[in-house]
């Protein structure tokens, strides 16, 4: 028996995580969804890192907070923590 997925019933954050490594057009993803992807990093750390970079590019008000939060998370892998460190460094370098 084949089961169809009703994508309308699945939150966008979960859809992005399920479909990764296929990526959405990040510039069209709303900031709230990006924040949610960072906060649910355990589900798909790569999406969280990409979302954090997009938040940085948008100069979103929660970028610094989320980067520090990720650095404090035991379950965040080395790559995600590196993305958080890069984010903080790039913000510190901004004029």
N, C-alpha and C positions, 0 to 999 in steps of 0.2 A: 504494500500500500504506500503510495507516494503522498507525502504531506507538503502542502504549500505553506510558505511563510507569509503571514499577513503583516507586511512591513509597517503598515499604518498603526499597528498595535504595539510596536516596539519603539521605545524612546530613541531619538536621534543619536544620543551618546552611545547607546548599545549597538545601534546599527553600524556606526563608524567602527567600533571595536570588533564587531563580528566580521565585517568585510575587509579589515586590514589584512594584507598589505595594500589592497586597493584603497586609494585615498580620495576623499572628496576634494573639491576646490576649496582649500582652506580659507581663502579670502571671502567665501560666501557663508562660512559657518559662523553662527552668531556667537558672540563673546561668552554668553552664559553656557553654551554647549562646550566651548573650549575650556572654561573653568571646570565644568563637570568632568571632562576627560582627564584633566590633571588630578582632580580629587579622587577619581576612581582608577588611578594609575595601575593598581594591582591587576585589573582586568586586561589591560593592554598597555604596557609601559611605553612602547614605541609611539602610540597615539598620544600619550601624555606628554612626551618630549616634544613632539611636533606641535601640539596645542600650546605648550608653554612658549615655544619660539614664536608662534603666531600672536600670542598675547603680548609678547615683548615688542614685536613689530608694530602692534597697534598702540603701544604705550598704555596698555590697560592698567587701571589703578591697582589691581590685585597681583600683578606679575611678581613684584618683589616678595610679597607675603607668601605666594605659592612656591616660589623658588626656595626660600628659606624653609618652608614647611617640608618640601620634598627632601631637602638635605637632612632633615631630622627624622625621616621615616626609615625605620629598619628594613622594611620590605622593598624599598626603592633600590633597584639594581645600580651597579656602578655607572652604566650608560645614562640612566635617567638623572643620577646625581651630577654627572659631568655636564649634562644639558642645563641643569639648574645652576651650576657654578658658572658656566659660560654666559648664561642669561644675566646673572648678577654682575659679572665682569663687564659685559657689554653695556649694561645700564650705567655702571660707574664711569665708563669711558665716554659717555655722551656729553656733549657740550651743554 
